[in-house]
Amino acid sequence: MNLGNSLFHARKKCGLSQEDVAEKLGVSRQTISKWETGETLPDIRQSKQMSLLYHVSLDELIEFDMDVKEIQDIIDRTSEETEEKIDWTKAWGKKYPILVRYQKEVNTPNYAVRLGAMVDELKEEYNYSDLDAFLVLKDILAKVWQSRKK
């Protein structure tokens, strides 16, 4: 996403019009429009003011990704009680059918024992709680996945 789109989406996320932003920054509405279309760029001072106005860091403003920001907002607002009700396998299975199919194909108890041993090892070695050990193992698996994608 380019900077203009980032500025547009960040402004919209805050429910502000171009006129609102222009007034707060002391520039014209046309200037805001030019920034959002990529015709011109705001200076660093104006960018910092917009980051404060839009409640995002300057880095976030420059790299504002509406989808990622929306997902993060949803995660932040989701209570543990709600999380407990979600069938994550079914939810992600729509995008990744293997998550539904593998249970009939894979000897899951065998893998569960081995993964459980890894969780226990993390708990013992680092004094982690069950949840922390599971999260660390999940994160390690994600890093292995990322390294294999390259």
Secondary structure, 3 states (H helix, E strand, C coil): CCHHHHHHHHHHHCCCCHHHHHHHHCCCHHHHHHHHHCCCCCCHHHHHHHHHHCCCCHHHHHCCCHHHHHHHHHHHHCCHHHHHHCCHHHHHHCCCCHHHHHHHHCCHHHHHHHHHHHHHHHHHHHCCCHHHHHHHHHHHHHHHHHHHHC
